[in-house]
């Protein structure tokens, strides 16, 4: 039984990280129609800021995370205000190239500002574990799982039940019409980029205790989050969240029971085969335009 429960629990913890990063990507896509390839590198930058504050200023983790939130929000504001708003006449491919360029920008700025030495980030709950069906999971792992689910559910509630969420959904549905109806779409997109930055930072802080903080420590999260968005479908906010957990579970079980070397490659191949059958993803929708 523990051969099933142990990797499942680990997958749920990893899936929470992927889900937060995927939410950032899909929020930007739905509000700005920009494929956010730099979600991982922006999360890396603000996550490195958290590690820098921890290692050089000696602040406790929660205060360092607050500093990371400030950095993430400022980065989101700066990217949207200084770059994305200037691309109204750019093609979709041009916008994607810009976000690819942002990867290089943040990869270059991180070592310049925070130094080149790898840094460590401690767990939110340093010690302690619990046994469940013969498997062990740390208190920190439970905290990460609950945090990821709570943020996803909270965002879903905000998007579905509040006026702010209505403005976001209206902007996502049809930005020109939403603007004509009096919705401040520029403000919506501005805060969407900031929210994506905060989600990326939280994903970085959650994954950082399992590795060292370097300019490339979020690369795997970025790839998995993008696949989660594609698999779940860009037409909904909740689809990529479900897909993120599916990818984490599939990856761990394939590595455990099929191949520890080729597990991820097999999983990505299966996703591509699935997309041949359902190009719009798990919960994606096909929109037919009437002429």
N, C-alpha and C positions, 0 to 999 in steps of 0.2 A: 504493500500500500504506500509506503514512504517513497518508492520509486516513481509514483505518480504524483503524490501530494507535494513532495519537496520541490521538483521542477515547476509545478504549477504555482506554488507560492512565490518562487523566484521570478517566474514569468509575470505574475501580476505586479510585482514591484518594478520590474523593467518596463512593463507595459504602461505603467503610470508615467514614467519618464517620457516614453514615446508619445503618449496621449497629449501631454502638455505641449510638447514641441509641435505636434500635428495640429493642435488647436490654434497655435499661433500662425501657422502657415495658412490654414483655411480661413481664419478671420481676416487676414490681409487679402487673401484672394477674393473673398465674398464682398469686401468693401472697396478695394482698390483695383480689382482685376489684375493683380500683379502676382506672378508666381514667386514666392519668397524663398529663393534658394539660399539666402544668407541667414535664415533663422538660426541654424546651428552656430555660425560664426558670431552672430550678435549675442547669442546665449553664452558662447565661450567668453566673449569680451566682458560681459557683465558678471559672469561667474568667476572670471579671473580677478575682477575687481573685488569680489567677495573674499577670495583667497588672499589677495594682497592686504586687505584690511585686517584679516585674521592674523596673518603671519608677521606683518610689519607694525601694525598699530595695537595689536593685542586686544581688540574688542571681542566680546562674546559673539557667538554665531548669530543670534537673532539681530543684534545691532549691525553686524556685517551684512546680513541679508537685506536689512533696510537700506543700507548704503548701495547694495546691488540693485534694489528696486529703483532708487533715484537714478543710477547710471543707466539702467535699462530704459526707463521712461525718457530720459534726455536723449538717448540714442534713437529711440523710436520717433520722438518729436523731430529730431534733426534730420533723420533720413526722409521722413515724409515731407517736412516743410522745405528742406533745401534741395531735395532730389526728385521725389516722386511727383510733387506738384508741378514740376517743370517738364514732365513727360506726357502731358495731355495729348500732344500730337504724335507721340512716338508709337510705333507699332507694338503689338504684344511681344514679338520677338525682341525688339529693342529694350523693352522693360525687363525682360528676363535676363538679357545680357547685363543690364545695369545691376541687377541683384547678384549676378555671378561676380561682377566686379567688386561689389561690396564685400564679398568673401575675402578677397585679397586685401581690401582696405583694413578690415578688422583683424585679419591674420597678421598684417604688418604693424598695426597700431598696438596690439596687445604686448608684444615683447618690448616695444619702444617705451611704453608708459609704465608697464608693471615689471619689466625685467625678463630675462631669459631663463632664470632658474625655475625648475618645476616646483610647484607648491602643493601643499596638502590641505584638504578641507575635512574636518571631523564630521562624524555622524551627528545628526540632531539629538539622538538618544544614544549615548556612547556605549552602553552595555546592557546586557539582559536579553533573554530570549524566552520563547514559549514553545511548548511541544503541541503539535496538532496532528492527530492521526499518524503518529509515528515519525513525523517530520518536524524539524526545528526551524523557526523563523525568528529573527531578532525583533526587538521592540522597534528598532529603527525601520526595519522592513515593513512592519505593520503600519507604522506612522506614514511611510512613503505611499503605501497602497491607499490608505484612508485619505491622505492629502490629495493624491491624484484624483480619486473618485469625487471627493468633496468639491474640488475646484471645477471639475467637469460638470457636476450636477448644479453647482452654483451658477456657472456661466449659462447653462441651459435655462435655469430659472430666470436669470436676468434677461436673456434674449427673448423668452416666451411671455414673461409676465410683467415686464416693466416698460415704461415709455422709452427708456434708453434702448432697450432691446428692440422695441418696435422701430425706432429710428435706424438701428443697425440693420434689421431685416429689410426695411424699406430701401435703404441704400444698397443692400446686397441684391435686392430684386431688380431695381431699376434706378440707377443713380440720377439720371436727368429728371425723371418724373418725381423722385423724392425731393430733389432740389426745388422743383416748381411748386411742390406742396408745402414748402416752407421749412423743410428739414435741413439743418446745417450740415450738409454732407461732408464738407471739408473738416469740420470738427469731428465728425464720426470717424473719418479715415485717420485723422491725426491720433485719436485715442485708440483706434484699432492697432496702429503700428506700435503705440506705447504698450498696449496690452500684450501684443505678440512678443515684445521685448521682455516684459516681466515673466511671461510664461516660459520663454527660453532660458531666462536666468534661473527660475525655479527648477527647470529640468536639469540645468548644469549643476546646481547645488545638490540635487538629489543623486546624480550619478557620480559626482566628484569623489566621494569617499571610497569608491571602488577602484579608483585609478589615481593618477597624479594630474594636476592641472597644468596643461601645456596648450599651445595654440591649436592642437589637433584633437583634443580629448572629446570634442563633441561631434566629430565626423560621423561616427557610426549612428549616433542619435539622429543627425540630419538625414541620413540616407533612409533609415527606418521610418522616420516621420513622413518623409515624402512618399514612400511606398504606402504608408497608412492612409494618406490623403487620396492617393490614386485608387487603392483598394476599396476604401470606404465611400469614395465619391465626393467631389467638391461641391455638390449641390446642397448638402446638409452640414450642419455643425457637429452632429453627433456621430455621423458615419465614420469619420476618421478616428474617433475615440474608440469605437468598437473594433475597428480594423487594427489599431495600435496594439490592443490586447491580444488579438488573434495572431498578429505577427510575432509578438514576444513569446506566446505559448508555442506556436509552431516552430519557431527557431530553436527554443530550448529542447523540445521533444525530438526534433530531427537530429540535433547534435548529440543527444543522449542515446537515441535508439537506432539511428541510421548511420550518421557519419559526423564525427567531431570536427572534421576538416571542411566538409562540403555541405554542412547543414544549412547555412545561410544561402548558399548558391542554389540549393535544391528548393528552398522556400521561395526565393525570388523567381525561380523558374515556374513554380506552381502558380504564383501570383500572375505572371504573364499569361499562362495558359487560361487562368480564370478570366482575365480581362478580354481574351478572345471571345469568350462566351457572353460576358457582361461588360462591355466597354465602359459603362458608366459607373461601375463599382457595385458594392454590395447593396447600398440603398440609394444609389444615384438614379436620377430621373431623366428621361428623354423628353425634351421640349420640342414640339412641332410648331413651327411658325406658319401661320396662315397668310397667304398672299392674296 
